Amino acid sequence: AVSLGIEAAKKRNSTYFIKCHDLIQQLRKANEENRLENRLKNYSRYKLLIIDEIGYLPITKEESKLFFQLIDKRYEQKSTILTTNIGFGEWDEIFQDPVMANAILDRILHHAHVVSITGKSYRMKDHIKKKPHTEQE
């Protein structure tokens, strides 16, 4: 996702990267300060928005509604890349509301290119201990 964002930025496309938890916190704060519409407009102006790590930290029902508003505002207007290690079938748990999760997925998956990556973690590759050699080997 970062590499795609860098390439988009190199081609002079406005690009913004944010972790999901940080995004949710900013939307929640803006909502509390009656600035939500301005914040949504701000995130909607980017041609590419990359939202990283969806589902790593809990999202309340109220926060799910805020996230939905952003996704809905960008829907069919701008490009959004989402990263997660949670399968779509488990998004009900992430957003704590099956109706909201389905509404978000409906907009995300329409016109989407889903890239599933399987295998060992790139970050862990140098830290996974290999089977130690015995003296007989």
Disulfide bonds with the S-S distance in Angstrom:
none
